[in-house]
């Protein structure tokens, strides 16, 4: 009987798949366009975010697992840590990174698995993509000063309040974790704190400046930083190489081989590849930066994985690969589904964009709730939410729903939710998402009533 139950379940699954394929609405213009949009969004995500955003974040998360002691994480971010310090550190560290809702995931997974309390970890998870200084400045400049201020205040308050609420809901679980970890012997760090600070600072610098977005004005400090981003990234890369040689036992010749390969890749790309691509495609990617960057990642990975001079170096690569295996497949599935349903910015998926525009006018509860939900499920790359909102406001979107989308959108996305569920479980993920949507909705209603 048990065997037949198993076979019936397989038959049912096959029947469902067959019926989906049988009634697949191919040839329907909207369906075909939505499938194409899913592919476009996946390609755009792979080009713009995987190499420059996710890969450095995976290495940072792997380094957290290997080189940061669990005692240190518990001291500053654990369930029994001083609340002011824990939530202050979580929110500030998230804001410094200024990453998107997907890039923050490996870092969140790293600190959460190392023993950080649920509250501070969730604060970090929300603060990373939401408290983006450049995005807030861009919001104030394009959408209005009051909306920019409301976004900044709302994001900071949200990150802390949501973290505190999650801590209160699961306080018994946090207490059990604290007792379990308190019985562990205190770990002794191999390197002093200042060395770890410089080591992680080098990797964070690479992550931040390699992804520095182009400002809307061709002047000022933000434009100067953007125009020099690859020079700054190179400086951080050189400093990281020196640190790996001096403190982690990496052979000098290995670093010279990687540096030579990166330089050769840059020369070949600049002289041969990029001119040919640029002549055929005016929107070509900056291959002279991406190809050498990829060469550096590949070279470092090979030397970390093949006969590493330091056992911890091999473990670093192992942990990095572990996070990549966990996160990348779920992200790609989520990006495909999000692209199919909602399309890319400026394009349509299977859901017509005029439906969305018509549902976010005014300042009703329904309009704010809908804006929060759409923001939570749609994928926004860093800074792209501002031009999208500019278009929606021009089509009649109310100020309240605009703020609701700004507070829910950058911090969440469908790909983001799938990965969070794999890290902290279905129940915690649903509560976290519900809190973000609820608070964004309430904030939008209050803001819309005041302005």
C-alpha positions as a Python dict, from the first residue, in 0.01 Angstrom:
ca = {
    (1, 'X'): (0, 0, 0),
    (2, 'X'): (285, 237, 85),
    (3, 'X'): (446, 164, -251),
    (4, 'X'): (122, 242, -434),
    (5, 'X'): (89, 572, -242),
    (6, 'X'): (437, 666, -357),
    (7, 'X'): (355, 575, -717),
    (8, 'X'): (27, 767, -709),
    (9, 'X'): (207, 1079, -587),
    (10, 'X'): (453, 1048, -875),
    (11, 'X'): (168, 993, -1121),
    (12, 'X'): (-15, 1300, -987),
    (13, 'X'): (296, 1514, -1027),
    (14, 'X'): (351, 1391, -1382),
    (15, 'X'): (-17, 1452, -1464),
    (16, 'X'): (3, 1810, -1335),
    (17, 'X'): (319, 1876, -1538),
    (18, 'X'): (154, 1725, -1847),
    (19, 'X'): (-159, 1939, -1810),
    (20, 'X'): (53, 2254, -1765),
    (21, 'X'): (246, 2171, -2081),
    (22, 'X'): (-75, 2077, -2267),
    (23, 'X'): (-246, 2407, -2190),
    (24, 'X'): (64, 2625, -2206),
    (25, 'X'): (-55, 2949, -2372),
    (26, 'X'): (233, 2978, -2617),
    (27, 'X'): (149, 3211, -2903),
    (28, 'X'): (-32, 3447, -2669),
    (29, 'X'): (151, 3779, -2704),
    (30, 'X'): (147, 3867, -2335),
    (31, 'X'): (262, 3520, -2226),
    (32, 'X'): (541, 3506, -2482),
    (33, 'X'): (655, 3855, -2387),
    (34, 'X'): (650, 3762, -2015),
    (35, 'X'): (870, 3457, -2084),
    (36, 'X'): (1108, 3679, -2281),
    (37, 'X'): (1110, 3933, -1997),
    (38, 'X'): (1201, 3657, -1751),
    (39, 'X'): (1498, 3564, -1970),
    (40, 'X'): (1600, 3930, -2011),
    (41, 'X'): (1585, 3990, -1636),
    (42, 'X'): (1787, 3676, -1564),
    (43, 'X'): (2055, 3778, -1816),
    (44, 'X'): (2063, 4133, -1677),
    (45, 'X'): (2091, 3999, -1322),
    (46, 'X'): (2373, 3759, -1417),
    (47, 'X'): (2566, 4036, -1591),
    (48, 'X'): (2514, 4318, -1346),
    (49, 'X'): (2503, 4147, -1006),
    (50, 'X'): (2659, 3803, -988),
    (51, 'X'): (3025, 3875, -1064),
    (52, 'X'): (3059, 4216, -901),
    (53, 'X'): (2804, 4187, -618),
    (54, 'X'): (2736, 3829, -517),
    (55, 'X'): (3081, 3675, -561),
    (56, 'X'): (3259, 3928, -331),
    (57, 'X'): (2972, 3890, -84),
    (58, 'X'): (3018, 3511, -86),
    (59, 'X'): (3389, 3552, -7),
    (60, 'X'): (3307, 3791, 280),
    (61, 'X'): (3047, 3549, 418),
    (62, 'X'): (3297, 3262, 393),
    (63, 'X'): (3558, 3471, 572),
    (64, 'X'): (3312, 3549, 851),
    (65, 'X'): (3256, 3176, 904),
    (66, 'X'): (3630, 3100, 918),
    (67, 'X'): (3809, 3404, 1060),
    (68, 'X'): (3555, 3561, 1298),
    (69, 'X'): (3521, 3380, 1629),
    (70, 'X'): (3175, 3284, 1745),
    (71, 'X'): (3256, 3450, 2077),
    (72, 'X'): (3309, 3787, 1905),
    (73, 'X'): (2980, 3760, 1715),
    (74, 'X'): (2795, 3668, 2035),
    (75, 'X'): (2959, 3954, 2224),
    (76, 'X'): (2838, 4226, 1987),
    (77, 'X'): (2537, 4074, 1806),
    (78, 'X'): (2426, 3780, 2020),
    (79, 'X'): (2089, 3748, 2198),
    (80, 'X'): (2245, 3861, 2528),
    (81, 'X'): (2450, 4148, 2383),
    (82, 'X'): (2379, 4506, 2484),
    (83, 'X'): (2075, 4604, 2278),
    (84, 'X'): (2202, 4952, 2192),
    (85, 'X'): (2535, 4813, 2069),
    (86, 'X'): (2382, 4513, 1889),
    (87, 'X'): (2117, 4702, 1694),
    (88, 'X'): (2342, 5003, 1640),
    (89, 'X'): (2619, 4787, 1494),
    (90, 'X'): (2371, 4591, 1278),
    (91, 'X'): (2203, 4900, 1131),
    (92, 'X'): (2525, 5098, 1075),
    (93, 'X'): (2714, 4807, 918),
    (94, 'X'): (2423, 4744, 686),
    (95, 'X'): (2407, 5108, 577),
    (96, 'X'): (2780, 5123, 506),
    (97, 'X'): (2758, 4832, 263),
    (98, 'X'): (2473, 4984, 57),
    (99, 'X'): (2396, 4657, -124),
    (100, 'X'): (2081, 4528, -292),
    (101, 'X'): (1832, 4283, -138),
    (102, 'X'): (2014, 3982, -286),
    (103, 'X'): (2377, 4080, -223),
    (104, 'X'): (2309, 4121, 150),
    (105, 'X'): (2196, 3756, 180),
    (106, 'X'): (2537, 3583, 202),
    (107, 'X'): (2646, 3834, 466),
    (108, 'X'): (2324, 3784, 662),
    (109, 'X'): (2365, 3406, 642),
    (110, 'X'): (2723, 3438, 767),
    (111, 'X'): (2651, 3639, 1082),
    (112, 'X'): (2326, 3451, 1159),
    (113, 'X'): (2492, 3110, 1143),
    (114, 'X'): (2782, 3233, 1355),
    (115, 'X'): (2544, 3298, 1645),
    (116, 'X'): (2414, 3651, 1597),
    (117, 'X'): (2078, 3706, 1766),
    (118, 'X'): (1775, 3690, 1538),
    (119, 'X'): (1688, 4055, 1610),
    (120, 'X'): (2027, 4210, 1518),
    (121, 'X'): (2062, 3973, 1222),
    (122, 'X'): (1723, 4080, 1084),
    (123, 'X'): (1811, 4446, 1148),
    (124, 'X'): (2123, 4394, 937),
    (125, 'X'): (1918, 4211, 671),
    (126, 'X'): (1679, 4505, 634),
    (127, 'X'): (1932, 4786, 681),
    (128, 'X'): (2178, 4666, 414),
    (129, 'X'): (1963, 4741, 109),
    (130, 'X'): (1719, 4990, 269),
    (131, 'X'): (1956, 5242, 432),
    (132, 'X'): (2150, 5332, 119),
    (133, 'X'): (2288, 5685, 157),
    (134, 'X'): (2326, 5745, -217),
    (135, 'X'): (1974, 5614, -290),
    (136, 'X'): (1825, 5836, -19),
    (137, 'X'): (2004, 6142, -160),
    (138, 'X'): (1883, 6053, -510),
    (139, 'X'): (1527, 6013, -376),
    (140, 'X'): (1537, 6359, -216),
    (141, 'X'): (1678, 6521, -529),
    (142, 'X'): (1440, 6364, -782),
    (143, 'X'): (1122, 6284, -587),
    (144, 'X'): (1132, 6565, -331),
    (145, 'X'): (1310, 6649, -7),
    (146, 'X'): (1022, 6541, 218),
    (147, 'X'): (1003, 6196, 54),
    (148, 'X'): (1380, 6155, 85),
    (149, 'X'): (1371, 6244, 457),
    (150, 'X'): (1071, 6016, 515),
    (151, 'X'): (1253, 5731, 344),
    (152, 'X'): (1569, 5781, 553),
    (153, 'X'): (1383, 5806, 885),
    (154, 'X'): (1147, 5521, 800),
    (155, 'X'): (1429, 5286, 694),
    (156, 'X'): (1634, 5346, 1009),
    (157, 'X'): (1332, 5304, 1237),
    (158, 'X'): (1211, 4998, 1043),
    (159, 'X'): (1541, 4815, 1068),
    (160, 'X'): (1553, 4848, 1447),
    (161, 'X'): (1181, 4801, 1520),
    (162, 'X'): (1148, 4493, 1298),
    (163, 'X'): (1458, 4343, 1458),
    (164, 'X'): (1322, 4407, 1809),
    (165, 'X'): (984, 4257, 1721),
    (166, 'X'): (1147, 3945, 1576),
    (167, 'X'): (1357, 3917, 1892),
    (168, 'X'): (1047, 3943, 2113),
    (169, 'X'): (851, 3685, 1913),
    (170, 'X'): (1135, 3431, 1933),
    (171, 'X'): (1283, 3534, 2269),
    (172, 'X'): (1252, 3179, 2409),
    (173, 'X'): (1443, 3040, 2113),
    (174, 'X'): (1706, 3312, 2158),
    (175, 'X'): (1740, 3222, 2526),
    (176, 'X'): (1795, 2855, 2441),
    (177, 'X'): (2061, 2949, 2186),
    (178, 'X'): (2235, 3174, 2438),
    (179, 'X'): (2251, 2898, 2701),
    (180, 'X'): (2381, 2650, 2446),
    (181, 'X'): (2652, 2883, 2322),
    (182, 'X'): (2750, 3013, 2665),
    (183, 'X'): (2860, 2662, 2758),
    (184, 'X'): (3116, 2665, 2477),
    (185, 'X'): (3476, 2748, 2552),
    (186, 'X'): (3584, 3096, 2454),
    (187, 'X'): (3771, 3092, 2127),
    (188, 'X'): (4107, 3261, 2095),
    (189, 'X'): (4156, 3469, 1780),
    (190, 'X'): (4468, 3386, 1578),
    (191, 'X'): (4511, 3748, 1469),
    (192, 'X'): (4457, 4071, 1658),
    (193, 'X'): (4143, 4273, 1596),
    (194, 'X'): (4313, 4543, 1388),
    (195, 'X'): (4436, 4283, 1137),
    (196, 'X'): (4086, 4140, 1094),
    (197, 'X'): (3948, 4493, 1052),
    (198, 'X'): (4192, 4566, 768),
    (199, 'X'): (4131, 4224, 612),
    (200, 'X'): (3752, 4262, 604),
    (201, 'X'): (3788, 4631, 514),
    (202, 'X'): (3975, 4533, 198),
    (203, 'X'): (3701, 4293, 87),
    (204, 'X'): (3420, 4534, 177),
    (205, 'X'): (3597, 4812, -13),
    (206, 'X'): (3609, 4592, -323),
    (207, 'X'): (3237, 4511, -287),
    (208, 'X'): (3129, 4872, -231),
    (209, 'X'): (3335, 5052, -495),
    (210, 'X'): (3309, 4787, -768),
    (211, 'X'): (2931, 4842, -752),
    (212, 'X'): (2930, 5219, -707),
    (213, 'X'): (2640, 5350, -915),
    (214, 'X'): (2662, 5639, -1159),
    (215, 'X'): (2506, 5957, -1011),
    (216, 'X'): (2251, 6160, -1204),
    (217, 'X'): (2477, 6467, -1225),
    (218, 'X'): (2820, 6478, -1391),
    (219, 'X'): (2975, 6679, -1107),
    (220, 'X'): (3029, 6669, -732),
    (221, 'X'): (3194, 6419, -497),
    (222, 'X'): (2967, 6127, -596),
    (223, 'X'): (3063, 6163, -962),
    (224, 'X'): (3433, 6191, -872),
    (225, 'X'): (3410, 5865, -676),
    (226, 'X'): (3218, 5695, -958),
    (227, 'X'): (3468, 5804, -1224),
    (228, 'X'): (3753, 5667, -1007),
    (229, 'X'): (3572, 5354, -886),
    (230, 'X'): (3798, 5104, -1061),
    (231, 'X'): (4115, 5278, -946),
    (232, 'X'): (3983, 5265, -588),
    (233, 'X'): (3877, 4901, -633),
    (234, 'X'): (4224, 4815, -762),
    (235, 'X'): (4384, 4980, -458),
    (236, 'X'): (4165, 4772, -224),
    (237, 'X'): (4253, 4458, -425),
    (238, 'X'): (4625, 4527, -389),
    (239, 'X'): (4585, 4588, -16),
    (240, 'X'): (4398, 4256, 17),
    (241, 'X'): (4675, 4075, -172),
    (242, 'X'): (4938, 4223, 64),
    (243, 'X'): (4731, 4116, 367),
    (244, 'X'): (4696, 3761, 232),
    (245, 'X'): (5073, 3740, 187),
    (246, 'X'): (5167, 3899, 520),
    (247, 'X'): (4909, 3743, 754),
    (248, 'X'): (4763, 3439, 579),
    (249, 'X'): (5077, 3275, 440),
    (250, 'X'): (4986, 3316, 73),
    (251, 'X'): (5294, 3272, -146),
    (252, 'X'): (5423, 3587, -314),
    (253, 'X'): (5458, 3411, -649),
    (254, 'X'): (5091, 3311, -640),
    (255, 'X'): (4980, 3669, -590),
    (256, 'X'): (5216, 3781, -869),
    (257, 'X'): (5066, 3520, -1104),
    (258, 'X'): (4712, 3642, -1025),
    (259, 'X'): (4817, 4007, -1065),
    (260, 'X'): (4986, 3929, -1398),
    (261, 'X'): (4680, 3742, -1524),
    (262, 'X'): (4453, 4032, -1424),
    (263, 'X'): (4679, 4286, -1596),
    (264, 'X'): (4703, 4073, -1912),
    (265, 'X'): (4324, 4029, -1917),
    (266, 'X'): (4280, 4406, -1882),
    (267, 'X'): (4524, 4479, -2166),
    (268, 'X'): (4369, 4225, -2404),
    (269, 'X'): (4016, 4342, -2322),
    (270, 'X'): (4101, 4710, -2359),
    (271, 'X'): (4289, 4665, -2687),
    (272, 'X'): (4095, 4388, -2858),
    (273, 'X'): (3765, 4274, -2700),
    (274, 'X'): (3599, 4595, -2583),
    (275, 'X'): (3644, 4801, -2906),
    (276, 'X'): (3488, 4521, -3114),
    (277, 'X'): (3195, 4476, -2874),
    (278, 'X'): (3140, 4850, -2835),
    (279, 'X'): (3127, 4900, -3212),
    (280, 'X'): (2849, 4641, -3236),
    (281, 'X'): (2660, 4737, -2922),
    (282, 'X'): (2645, 5088, -2778),
    (283, 'X'): (2516, 4948, -2447),
    (284, 'X'): (2800, 4700, -2400),
    (285, 'X'): (2914, 4617, -2050),
    (286, 'X'): (3245, 4754, -1916),
    (287, 'X'): (3432, 4438, -2016),
    (288, 'X'): (3770, 4598, -1941),
    (289, 'X'): (3667, 4593, -1574),
    (290, 'X'): (3450, 4281, -1555),
    (291, 'X'): (3689, 4039, -1730),
    (292, 'X'): (3997, 4131, -1519),
    (293, 'X'): (3778, 4126, -1205),
    (294, 'X'): (3663, 3775, -1294),
    (295, 'X'): (4020, 3668, -1368),
    (296, 'X'): (4123, 3787, -1021),
    (297, 'X'): (3841, 3589, -857),
    (298, 'X'): (3926, 3274, -1054),
    (299, 'X'): (4297, 3303, -977),
    (300, 'X'): (4240, 3358, -606),
    (301, 'X'): (3997, 3064, -592),
    (302, 'X'): (4244, 2830, -764),
    (303, 'X'): (4527, 2913, -526),
    (304, 'X'): (4299, 2890, -223),
    (305, 'X'): (4167, 2552, -331),
    (306, 'X'): (4479, 2380, -470),
    (307, 'X'): (4737, 2303, -200),
    (308, 'X'): (4673, 2611, 13),
    (309, 'X'): (4970, 2718, 226),
    (310, 'X'): (4734, 2788, 515),
    (311, 'X'): (4458, 2536, 612),
    (312, 'X'): (4225, 2824, 693),
    (313, 'X'): (4261, 2952, 336),
    (314, 'X'): (4123, 2624, 202),
    (315, 'X'): (3840, 2636, 456),
    (316, 'X'): (3765, 2994, 345),
    (317, 'X'): (3706, 2876, -12),
    (318, 'X'): (3503, 2579, 114),
    (319, 'X'): (3270, 2804, 314),
    (320, 'X'): (3241, 3049, 24),
    (321, 'X'): (3138, 2768, -211),
    (322, 'X'): (2888, 2645, 47),
    (323, 'X'): (2708, 2980, 51),
    (324, 'X'): (2714, 2998, -330),
    (325, 'X'): (2552, 2652, -362),
    (326, 'X'): (2284, 2748, -112),
    (327, 'X'): (2193, 3089, -250),
    (328, 'X'): (2256, 3111, -627),
    (329, 'X'): (2000, 2849, -749),
    (330, 'X'): (1721, 3002, -538),
    (331, 'X'): (1809, 3353, -654),
    (332, 'X'): (1800, 3255, -1021),
    (333, 'X'): (1463, 3081, -980),
    (334, 'X'): (1326, 3385, -799),
    (335, 'X'): (1456, 3626, -1066),
    (336, 'X'): (1291, 3418, -1339),
    (337, 'X'): (954, 3416, -1161),
    (338, 'X'): (974, 3789, -1079),
    (339, 'X'): (1062, 3871, -1440),
    (340, 'X'): (776, 3658, -1571),
    (341, 'X'): (519, 3821, -1341),
    (342, 'X'): (634, 4184, -1335),
    (343, 'X'): (897, 4222, -1607),
    (344, 'X'): (1202, 4447, -1597),
    (345, 'X'): (1189, 4816, -1501),
    (346, 'X'): (1009, 4992, -1784),
    (347, 'X'): (874, 4666, -1931),
    (348, 'X'): (574, 4444, -1861),
    (349, 'X'): (548, 4085, -1746),
    (350, 'X'): (232, 3877, -1747),
    (351, 'X'): (72, 4132, -1509),
    (352, 'X'): (-19, 4450, -1705),
    (353, 'X'): (155, 4761, -1573),
    (354, 'X'): (-161, 4971, -1604),
    (355, 'X'): (-323, 4745, -1344),
    (356, 'X'): (-49, 4843, -1102),
    (357, 'X'): (-71, 5214, -1186),
    (358, 'X'): (-448, 5216, -1139),
    (359, 'X'): (-423, 5049, -798),
    (360, 'X'): (-171, 5284, -635),
    (361, 'X'): (-350, 5617, -679),
    (362, 'X'): (-473, 5815, -379),
    (363, 'X'): (-393, 5726, -20),
    (364, 'X'): (-634, 5446, 66),
    (365, 'X'): (-538, 5144, 274),
    (366, 'X'): (-572, 4928, -36),
    (367, 'X'): (-339, 5151, -241),
    (368, 'X'): (-69, 5152, 27),
    (369, 'X'): (-101, 4779, 91),
    (370, 'X'): (-82, 4701, -280),
    (371, 'X'): (225, 4924, -322),
    (372, 'X'): (394, 4750, -28),
    (373, 'X'): (318, 4404, -168),
    (374, 'X'): (434, 4490, -520),
    (375, 'X'): (749, 4646, -377),
    (376, 'X'): (812, 4340, -162),
    (377, 'X'): (789, 4092, -451),
    (378, 'X'): (947, 4293, -734),
    (379, 'X'): (1326, 4292, -769),
    (380, 'X'): (1490, 4636, -748),
    (381, 'X'): (1860, 4676, -816),
    (382, 'X'): (2032, 4949, -615),
    (383, 'X'): (1908, 5297, -723),
    (384, 'X'): (1661, 5165, -985),
    (385, 'X'): (1361, 5218, -758),
    (386, 'X'): (1386, 5599, -795),
    (387, 'X'): (1329, 5626, -1174),
    (388, 'X'): (1059, 5357, -1151),
    (389, 'X'): (875, 5558, -886),
    (390, 'X'): (922, 5877, -1086),
    (391, 'X'): (731, 5714, -1372),
    (392, 'X'): (458, 5576, -1144),
    (393, 'X'): (409, 5914, -972),
    (394, 'X'): (379, 6072, -1316),
    (395, 'X'): (100, 5822, -1387),
    (396, 'X'): (-97, 5914, -1076),
    (397, 'X'): (65, 5722, -791),
    (398, 'X'): (-7, 5879, -451),
    (399, 'X'): (271, 5999, -219),
    (400, 'X'): (174, 5753, 53),
    (401, 'X'): (198, 5445, -172),
    (402, 'X'): (524, 5585, -313),
    (403, 'X'): (680, 5584, 36),
    (404, 'X'): (531, 5239, 108),
    (405, 'X'): (698, 5100, -204),
    (406, 'X'): (1029, 5271, -115),
    (407, 'X'): (1031, 5114, 231),
    (408, 'X'): (929, 4763, 121),
    (409, 'X'): (1087, 4740, -224),
    (410, 'X'): (1466, 4769, -185),
    (411, 'X'): (1473, 4548, 129),
    (412, 'X'): (1269, 4258, -15),
    (413, 'X'): (1219, 4070, -340),
    (414, 'X'): (1089, 3729, -439),
    (415, 'X'): (1442, 3590, -491),
    (416, 'X'): (1540, 3738, -154),
    (417, 'X'): (1248, 3567, 22),
    (418, 'X'): (1333, 3223, -120),
    (419, 'X'): (1687, 3245, 16),
    (420, 'X'): (1582, 3386, 356),
    (421, 'X'): (1346, 3089, 395),
    (422, 'X'): (1634, 2846, 338),
    (423, 'X'): (1838, 3024, 607),
    (424, 'X'): (1592, 3084, 892),
    (425, 'X'): (1285, 2879, 801),
    (426, 'X'): (939, 2939, 660),
    (427, 'X'): (773, 3077, 972),
    (428, 'X'): (1036, 3340, 1050),
    (429, 'X'): (1048, 3445, 685),
    (430, 'X'): (671, 3490, 665),
    (431, 'X'): (669, 3698, 985),
    (432, 'X'): (960, 3913, 862),
    (433, 'X'): (794, 3976, 525),
    (434, 'X'): (458, 4049, 691),
    (435, 'X'): (620, 4299, 930),
    (436, 'X'): (791, 4484, 645),
    (437, 'X'): (469, 4500, 440),
    (438, 'X'): (257, 4602, 740),
    (439, 'X'): (492, 4876, 859),
    (440, 'X'): (542, 5007, 505),
    (441, 'X'): (165, 5024, 460),
    (442, 'X'): (109, 5209, 787),
    (443, 'X'): (395, 5450, 711),
    (444, 'X'): (253, 5521, 367),
    (445, 'X'): (-93, 5596, 508),
    (446, 'X'): (50, 5836, 770),
    (447, 'X'): (280, 6009, 521),
    (448, 'X'): (6, 6039, 260),
    (449, 'X'): (-229, 6194, 516),
    (450, 'X'): (35, 6450, 621),
    (451, 'X'): (155, 6547, 274),
}
